[in-house]
Amino acid sequence: MDRVRDPRPQLESLIPYSAKDVRADVVLASNEHPANLPSEIVDWLATRLDRFAFNRYPAPLADDLRALIAEANGLEPGNVLVGNGGDEIIFDLMLAWGGPGRRILDMPPTFAMYAIDAQATETEVVCIPRLPDFSVDADKVVERVAEGDIDMVIVANPNNPTGNLVPETFLIDLLNATDALVLVDEAYFEFSRHTMRPHMERHPNLAILRTFSKAFSLAGLRVGYLLGHEDVVRELTKVRQPYSVNAFSQWVAGKVFRERVVFQQAIRDLMRTRDTVIHNLSEMDGVEVFPSEANFVMFRVEHAPALWRDLLHNHSVLIRDFSRTPGLADCLRVTIGSEDDIQRFLDAVRDVLAARRASQFMTNGAVSRTAEGEEVAY
Ligand code: PMP
């Protein structure tokens, strides 16, 4: 045969999640930690590497790691599911609670993978968009779930890419209004310090998602975890890939989790840098900055795609362009990086905006002079 049969028609309108293939000196685009693992941890791993069993399959449910996570959260290992990044767990949830004939409730603009995974699994998505200030439309959401036909609700808290938290009272109202599985995605928990963990005992339909990718410098090893009722975890084990979290990632994540206090200072430093970013951007003419409880900041600026391009091509600074996302016209998101990288980002934005003002001034000048009959073109 000289051709391949088409895949499921549902894939036709799906756009792959944008792979990170753009190179830049300063990368502030994926909410990663700016620093690699602390050297003490790398040294500890290095001295034991020759005894690491690369030849053996990993523990299917990452038992050592899930026991550590469970203990730290006052739970049993059966309440924890470790995944190949939070992304895999979101997909597993969609396989188990979504699927053909099933419905999830999404509150865009939010993390794009919820809708992408829903489409891939033929899960219907009921959208209740956020309000212009990016708060959730709480009454509408609670009313809609009370109709009883929603199977899963996902709330990113803080939300990515807008950076804001929802009120805890909203989440409690939501949990009281429905038996749908409510996933509170706390991927940025270590920065926001807000968690729904205390509500798990009262609400078996509450599940919490966390990740090692942000505060713990492990985005490259792909480790995330879910906290939930043991029945929820058991259902997810029916659809997950048995060896999805590789043995090396389990081992490193275990060490990182045991040493997690070591990461606290860097988290505090990142939060201080975030406040500097918010302050500096808000002082720039024509820039609207949104508050953030996470390790990134979203801002709105006229001709955002042009600014994004200028930052990349003229300053080698890569941030994320959300300007084509519904509800996020002219919005860009910058990840909080090292102080040096953030300084380069802020200088570059100032530079581009100043050049823009200068060229507008020249253009306006040209217009008036042209009106006077001079042949000046800009
Ligand atoms: N949830 C949210 C809200 C995120 O922003 C991300 C990462 N961008 C994830 C989940 C997934 O993170 P990971 O797969 O790296 O654990």
Residues whose N, C-alpha, C, O or C-beta is under 5 A from the ligand:
A	BS01	PMP	N84 G85 G86 D87 F111 A156 N160 D185 A187 T211 S213 V223 G224
